[in-house]
Amino acid sequence: MSKQSVQALAWGCLTLAALAALITWIGVDVILQYQDRLWYDVADHLRLVAWSMALALVTGIPAGIGLSRPCMRRWADRLMQVFNIGNTVPSLAVLALALAVLGIGERPAILALWLASLLPIVRNTCEGLLGVSPALTEAARGLGMTAMQRLFRVELPNALPVILAGVRISLVINVGTVPLSFLIGANSLGELIFPGIYLNNQPLLLLGAAATALLALALDGLFAAAGYCYLRRRGLAR
């Protein structure tokens, strides 16, 4: 048996042991009692993550590309602070501001989550593009490629590992922040966590917190595996 197989087996055993301990701690009866509500909240949780991450990708990657261009590099550090608003301001304050603008419900939650998810994507996109070897861009220029061709055929493919790392960080931050959206009327796994706090119902609180943590770990693992497979297929895996 190879070393990698032994490590995979060891991690699998540890994971199963941790899950068994977590289920025992929460209680099988509690999980069965709230299973319908749990799946409903997980679905709403994932919907908020999907919408906010889609907005973060659509805005963050172009912004990172723009900041990496030669004409913008001198202003990149200052402008990066604009995208840091969602991280420097406490999450509850961002939610309150979003509530004041859009009212109660999912829309202010998506706005706040979008702001919280922007910085890692913008920063990693910018840094990834700035880290591309000048020799590659010079070679592409020598071949007669236009600026857009160099961007899409040379710079972005070589910066992709760094960009995906930023998206991965953003995804985990997003999943962990979503439960707070309960406070402004958006359904998520916060529907289990906060009532558990208010009612001093520890099993319910543990169920919501554990589900959030496991969801973050599962999405992070899936995204990492998918990203590695894609990069390996293109010969960019490290």
ChimeraX attribute file (.defattr): number of C-alpha atoms within 10 A of each C-alpha:
attribute: neighborCount
match mode: 1-to-1
recipient: residues
	/A:1	5
	/A:2	7
	/A:3	8
	/A:4	9
	/A:5	10
	/A:6	11
	/A:7	11
	/A:8	12
	/A:9	12
	/A:10	12
	/A:11	12
	/A:12	12
	/A:13	12
	/A:14	12
	/A:15	12
	/A:16	12
	/A:17	12
	/A:18	12
	/A:19	14
	/A:20	11
	/A:21	12
	/A:22	15
	/A:23	17
	/A:24	11
	/A:25	12
	/A:26	17
	/A:27	15
	/A:28	11
	/A:29	12
	/A:30	13
	/A:31	16
	/A:32	11
	/A:33	10
	/A:34	14
	/A:35	13
	/A:36	10
	/A:37	15
	/A:38	19
	/A:39	13
	/A:40	14
	/A:41	21
	/A:42	19
	/A:43	15
	/A:44	17
	/A:45	22
	/A:46	17
	/A:47	16
	/A:48	26
	/A:49	25
	/A:50	16
	/A:51	15
	/A:52	26
	/A:53	26
	/A:54	13
	/A:55	18
	/A:56	25
	/A:57	18
	/A:58	12
	/A:59	15
	/A:60	27
	/A:61	20
	/A:62	15
	/A:63	20
	/A:64	25
	/A:65	22
	/A:66	17
	/A:67	25
	/A:68	23
	/A:69	14
	/A:70	11
	/A:71	10
	/A:72	13
	/A:73	15
	/A:74	12
	/A:75	12
	/A:76	18
	/A:77	12
	/A:78	10
	/A:79	14
	/A:80	17
	/A:81	13
	/A:82	12
	/A:83	21
	/A:84	18
	/A:85	16
	/A:86	22
	/A:87	17
	/A:88	11
	/A:89	11
	/A:90	12
	/A:91	20
	/A:92	15
	/A:93	12
	/A:94	22
	/A:95	22
	/A:96	18
	/A:97	15
	/A:98	20
	/A:99	21
	/A:100	11
	/A:101	12
	/A:102	13
	/A:103	15
	/A:104	17
	/A:105	16
	/A:106	21
	/A:107	20
	/A:108	24
	/A:109	32
	/A:110	24
	/A:111	23
	/A:112	26
	/A:113	31
	/A:114	25
	/A:115	24
	/A:116	27
	/A:117	31
	/A:118	31
	/A:119	26
	/A:120	26
	/A:121	30
	/A:122	29
	/A:123	26
	/A:124	25
	/A:125	31
	/A:126	27
	/A:127	18
	/A:128	25
	/A:129	25
	/A:130	18
	/A:131	14
	/A:132	16
	/A:133	13
	/A:134	11
	/A:135	9
	/A:136	14
	/A:137	18
	/A:138	13
	/A:139	13
	/A:140	19
	/A:141	14
	/A:142	9
	/A:143	10
	/A:144	11
	/A:145	16
	/A:146	10
	/A:147	12
	/A:148	10
	/A:149	13
	/A:150	19
	/A:151	17
	/A:152	11
	/A:153	14
	/A:154	19
	/A:155	23
	/A:156	18
	/A:157	17
	/A:158	20
	/A:159	21
	/A:160	19
	/A:161	20
	/A:162	20
	/A:163	24
	/A:164	21
	/A:165	19
	/A:166	21
	/A:167	26
	/A:168	20
	/A:169	16
	/A:170	23
	/A:171	24
	/A:172	19
	/A:173	17
	/A:174	24
	/A:175	25
	/A:176	16
	/A:177	20
	/A:178	26
	/A:179	24
	/A:180	22
	/A:181	27
	/A:182	20
	/A:183	18
	/A:184	19
	/A:185	17
	/A:186	23
	/A:187	25
	/A:188	27
	/A:189	32
	/A:190	24
	/A:191	22
	/A:192	25
	/A:193	25
	/A:194	20
	/A:195	16
	/A:196	19
	/A:197	13
	/A:198	9
	/A:199	10
	/A:200	11
	/A:201	14
	/A:202	14
	/A:203	18
	/A:204	23
	/A:205	23
	/A:206	20
	/A:207	25
	/A:208	25
	/A:209	20
	/A:210	18
	/A:211	19
	/A:212	23
	/A:213	14
	/A:214	13
	/A:215	18
	/A:216	18
	/A:217	14
	/A:218	13
	/A:219	16
	/A:220	19
	/A:221	13
	/A:222	12
	/A:223	17
	/A:224	15
	/A:225	12
	/A:226	12
	/A:227	18
	/A:228	17
	/A:229	14
	/A:230	14
	/A:231	18
	/A:232	12
	/A:233	10
	/A:234	10
	/A:235	9
	/A:236	15
	/A:237	13
	/A:238	7
